[in-house]
């Protein structure tokens, strides 16, 4: 298993790994961990180090590979091995791979094309995403439309239990309400041009609109660590928190710019908003977007004042109708059993 070049123990590979162990406790499970990233894994998992001889040995001798990103071009898959590419975005706004080829480096595209060539199956959570795999990846192989294992937790009935655990870990009271702000990264320009959301003003607006105690959690993209500072009263930086899905379950409101995380969050039915202060700049300098903001079910704004107005004027009924229409448009196939079905398939056919 590998996620984000060995930098994290999360996303779809984590949930497939844990479900495989549940279904077959005797199975040998190996995770690749990048140097400098000290994430924890269960006792039954063996760790090997990114770019080590041990990693190359484990890759060469494994029956199955599971990865959420791309394998390096120097990694060779032998005959009889099965490689499941889970990807990591799922439904998303940002254009990827060949759909954004003019904005991506030669090395990135070379790696992506090689990864597509050696993959035996891609995991999908919607017909819309499957179409992206066909077009943007140029992929003609098997696509498993089983849903995304990382999203099963939203259907598990354990939401309150997990939310309480998150609050305890973060030192928040059980009555504290949470807004999670999770902006994505930019390749072309720095945080000074887009990380301009007034968090103090947003906090005041939440209190005046809804009352109660509020905490703003900010989770930056892993690529942004060390490049942007997070500060403000009633603000907590949770960039290092190991599980995004747990943070989503604990949050009452979600705000992002163009991160795919909002498509995971909206499975909870809770309010999600888009803050896109650099919208025109992003379209011209970055990869581009698959949807216009008006095509999405999320209320959007370009200024802090505008975002506060969208939050105070939020219409739950209209939001639910917009979500249902969007889910129908993309033909979403999330049912809460993706990890179970994926693990069972791997055990039956390839392990």
C-alpha positions in Angstrom: 0.0 0.0 0.0 1.1 3.5 -0.7 -0.6 6.9 -0.3 0.9 10.2 -1.4 4.3 8.8 -2.1 4.4 7.3 1.4 3.6 10.4 3.2 0.3 9.5 4.9 -1.6 6.6 6.2 -5.1 7.5 5.0 -7.3 7.9 2.0 -8.7 4.9 0.1 -5.7 2.6 0.6 -6.0 2.8 4.4 -9.6 1.7 4.5 -8.9 -1.1 2.0 -6.0 -2.3 4.1 -8.0 -2.3 7.3 -10.9 -4.2 5.7 -8.6 -6.8 4.2 -7.2 -7.4 7.6 -10.7 -7.8 9.0 -11.6 -10.3 6.3 -8.3 -12.2 6.4 -6.2 -11.5 9.6 -3.4 -13.7 8.3 -2.7 -11.6 5.2 0.6 -9.9 5.0 0.1 -6.1 4.6 2.9 -3.8 3.8 2.8 0.0 3.8 5.5 2.3 2.3 6.5 5.3 4.5 8.4 8.2 3.2 11.4 9.4 5.2 10.5 12.2 7.6 6.8 11.3 7.8 6.2 9.5 11.1 2.6 8.3 10.7 1.4 5.4 12.8 0.0 2.1 11.5 -1.7 -0.9 13.1 0.5 -3.6 14.7 -0.3 -6.0 11.9 1.2 -3.8 9.2 4.8 -4.0 8.1 6.4 -0.7 7.2 9.1 -0.2 4.5 10.9 3.0 3.6 10.3 4.9 0.5 13.1 4.6 -2.1 14.8 1.8 -0.2 15.9 -1.7 -1.3 13.3 -3.0 1.2 10.6 -1.1 -0.8 11.8 -2.5 -4.1 11.8 -6.0 -2.6 8.3 -5.7 -1.2 6.9 -4.3 -4.5 8.6 -7.0 -6.5 7.2 -9.8 -4.3 3.7 -8.6 -3.5 0.7 -10.1 -5.2 -1.3 -6.8 -5.1 -0.4 -3.1 -5.2 -2.8 -0.5 -3.9 -2.0 3.2 -4.5 -3.8 6.5 -4.5 -1.2 8.3 -6.6 1.2 7.4 -9.4 4.0 4.8 -9.2 7.5 6.1 -10.2 8.6 5.1 -13.7 11.5 3.0 -12.4 9.1 0.7 -10.6 8.4 -2.4 -12.7 5.4 -4.6 -12.3 6.0 -8.2 -12.9 3.7 -10.6 -14.7 0.9 -11.9 -12.5 0.8 -8.9 -10.1 -2.4 -6.9 -9.8 -2.3 -3.1 -9.4 -5.4 -1.3 -8.1 -5.2 2.5 -8.6 -7.7 4.1 -6.2 -6.8 7.7 -7.1 -7.3 10.3 -4.4 -9.6 13.0 -5.7 -12.8 11.2 -6.6 -15.3 13.8 -7.6 -13.5 17.1 -7.9 -13.4 20.5 -9.5 -9.7 20.7 -10.7 -8.9 19.4 -14.1 -6.3 16.6 -14.1 -3.9 14.7 -16.3 -4.5 15.0 -20.0 -7.4 17.4 -19.5 -4.8 19.9 -18.1 -1.7 18.7 -20.0 -0.6 22.2 -21.0 -0.4 23.2 -17.3 1.5 20.1 -16.2 5.2 19.3 -16.3 6.8 16.7 -18.7 7.9 14.6 -15.8 4.5 14.6 -14.1 2.8 13.6 -17.4 5.4 10.9 -18.0 4.8 9.4 -14.6 1.1 9.6 -14.9 1.1 7.9 -18.4 3.3 5.1 -17.1 1.1 4.6 -14.1 -2.0 4.4 -16.3 -0.3 1.8 -18.5 0.6 -0.6 -15.7 -2.7 -0.2 -13.7 -5.0 -3.2 -13.8 -8.1 -1.5 -12.4 -9.2 2.0 -11.3 -11.6 2.5 -8.4 -14.4 4.9 -9.0 -17.3 6.4 -7.1 -19.4 7.8 -10.0 -20.0 7.5 -13.7 -18.6 11.0 -14.0 -15.3 10.0 -12.5 -15.2 6.9 -14.6 -15.5 9.1 -17.7 -12.6 11.2 -16.4 -10.5 8.0 -16.1 -11.2 7.2 -19.7 -10.6 10.6 -21.1 -8.1 12.4 -18.9 -6.0 9.3 -18.2 -6.5 7.7 -21.5 -7.4 4.5 -19.6 -9.1 1.6 -21.3 -8.9 -1.1 -18.6 -11.3 -2.2 -15.9 -13.1 0.4 -13.7 -14.6 -0.7 -10.4 -17.6 1.5 -9.7 -17.9 0.4 -6.1 -17.7 3.8 -4.3 -14.7 5.2 -2.4 -13.7 3.2 0.7 -12.7 6.4 2.6 -16.3 7.6 2.4 -17.9 4.4 3.9 -17.5 6.0 7.3 -20.2 8.5 6.4 -22.7 5.6 6.2 -21.5 3.6 9.2 -23.6 5.1 11.9 -20.5 5.9 13.9 -20.5 9.7 13.1 -21.3 10.9 16.6 -18.7 8.6 18.2 -16.0 9.7 15.8 -16.9 13.4 16.1 -16.7 13.1 19.9 -13.3 11.5 19.6 -12.0 14.3 17.4 -13.2 16.9 19.7 -11.5 15.2 22.6 -8.2 14.9 20.7 -8.4 18.6 19.8 -9.3 19.7 23.3 -12.7 21.1 22.2 -15.9 20.8 24.3 -18.7 18.5 23.1 -20.9 21.6 22.5 -18.4 23.4 20.4 -19.4 23.8 16.8 -16.8 23.5 14.0 -16.2 25.1 10.7 -13.5 23.3 8.7 -11.6 25.4 6.1 -9.6 23.3 3.7 -8.1 25.3 0.8 -6.2 23.5 -2.0 -2.7 24.4 -3.3 -1.6 26.4 -6.3 1.4 25.6 -8.5 1.7 29.0 -10.1 1.5 31.6 -7.3 1.8 31.9 -3.5 -0.6 32.0 -0.6 -0.4 35.8 -0.4 -2.7 36.0 -3.4 -5.4 33.7 -2.1 -5.2 32.8 1.6 -7.0 36.1 2.4 -10.2 34.8 4.2 -10.8 36.9 7.3 -11.2 34.1 9.8 -11.9 36.5 12.7 -14.8 38.1 10.8 -16.0 34.7 9.7 -16.1 33.5 13.4 -18.0 36.6 14.4 -20.5 36.0 11.6 -21.1 32.4 12.7 -21.7 33.4 16.3 -24.1 36.2 15.3 -26.0 34.0 12.8 -26.2 30.7 14.8 -25.1 31.5 18.3 -23.1 29.1 20.5 -19.3 28.4 20.7 -17.5 28.0 17.4 -14.0 27.0 16.5 -12.5 27.4 13.0 -10.2 24.4 12.0 -7.8 25.1 9.1 -6.4 22.1 7.2 -3.9 23.1 4.6 -3.0 20.8 1.6 0.1 18.7 2.4 2.0 20.5 -0.4 1.4 23.8 1.5 3.1 22.8 4.8 5.7 25.4 5.6 4.5 27.8 2.9 1.5 29.5 4.6 0.8 30.6 8.2 -2.5 30.0 9.9 -3.5 32.5 12.7 -6.4 34.1 14.3 -8.6 34.0 17.4 -10.6 30.8 17.8 -8.6 29.3 15.0 -6.9 25.9 15.2 -4.4 24.6 12.6 -5.2 20.9 12.0 -3.0 20.4 8.9 -1.1 17.6 10.7 -4.3 15.8 11.8 -3.9 12.3 10.2 -7.5 11.6 9.0 -9.5 14.1 6.9 -12.7 12.0 7.0 -12.7 12.2 10.8 -12.4 16.0 10.7 -15.3 16.0 8.2 -17.5 14.0 10.6 -16.7 16.4 13.4 -17.5 19.5 11.4 -20.8 21.4 11.1 -19.8 23.6 8.1 -17.1 23.1 5.4 -15.5 25.9 3.4 -13.0 25.4 0.6 -12.0 27.0 -2.7 -11.4 24.1 -5.2 -10.6 21.1 -3.0 -12.3 17.8 -3.7 -12.8 17.4 0.0 -16.1 19.3 -0.2 -17.5 16.4 -2.3 -16.8 14.0 0.5 -18.2 16.5 3.1 -21.5 16.9 1.2 -22.3 13.2 1.7 -23.1 14.2 5.3 -25.7 16.7 4.0 -24.2 19.5 6.0 -23.6 23.0 4.6 -20.6 23.3 2.3 -19.5 26.7 0.9 -16.9 27.8 -1.7 -14.7 30.8 -1.1 -13.0 31.7 -4.3 -11.3 35.1 -4.0 -8.8 34.3 -6.8 -11.3 32.7 -9.2 -10.3 34.5 -12.4 -6.6 34.2 -11.5 -7.0 30.5 -10.8 -8.7 29.9 -14.1 -5.9 31.7 -16.0 -2.9 30.4 -14.2 -3.8 26.9 -12.9 -5.2 23.8 -14.4 -8.8 25.0 -14.8 -12.0 23.6 -13.4 -14.5 20.9 -14.6 -17.5 22.9 -13.3 -18.3 26.6 -13.2 -19.2 27.7 -9.7 -22.9 28.1 -10.7 -23.0 24.4 -11.8 -22.1 23.2 -8.3 -24.6 22.7 -5.4 -22.5 24.8 -3.0 -23.2 28.5 -2.3 -20.1 30.5 -3.3 -18.6 33.9 -2.7 -15.5 35.9 -3.7 -15.1 38.0 -0.5 -15.3 37.4 3.2 -18.3 39.7 3.3 -20.0 37.6 0.6 -19.2 34.3 2.4 -20.7 35.6 5.6 -23.9 36.6 3.7 -24.1 33.1 2.1 -23.8 31.5 5.5 -26.4 33.7 7.2 -28.8 33.3 4.3 -28.3 29.5 3.9 -31.4 27.6 2.8 -31.2 23.9 3.9 -34.1 22.8 1.7 -32.7 24.3 -1.4 -29.3 23.0 -0.6 -30.7 19.4 -0.3 -32.4 19.7 -3.6 -29.3 21.0 -5.2 -27.2 18.1 -3.8 -29.7 15.5 -4.9 -29.7 17.0 -8.5 -25.9 17.0 -8.6 -25.6 13.4 -7.3 -28.0 12.4 -10.0 -26.0 14.3 -12.7 -22.7 12.6 -11.8 -24.4 9.2 -11.1 -22.9 8.8 -7.7 -22.5 5.2 -6.5 -21.6 5.7 -2.8 -23.4 3.2 -0.6 -21.1 2.7 2.3 -19.8 -0.7 1.4 -16.9 0.1 -0.9 -14.1 -1.2 1.3 -16.0 -4.4 2.0 -16.6 -5.1 -1.7 -13.1 -4.0 -2.8 -11.4 -6.2 -0.2 -13.6 -9.2 -1.0 -12.8 -8.8 -4.7 -9.1 -8.7 -4.1 -9.2 -11.8 -1.8 -11.4 -13.7 -4.2 -9.4 -13.0 -7.4 -5.9 -11.9 -6.7 -4.8 -13.0 -3.2 
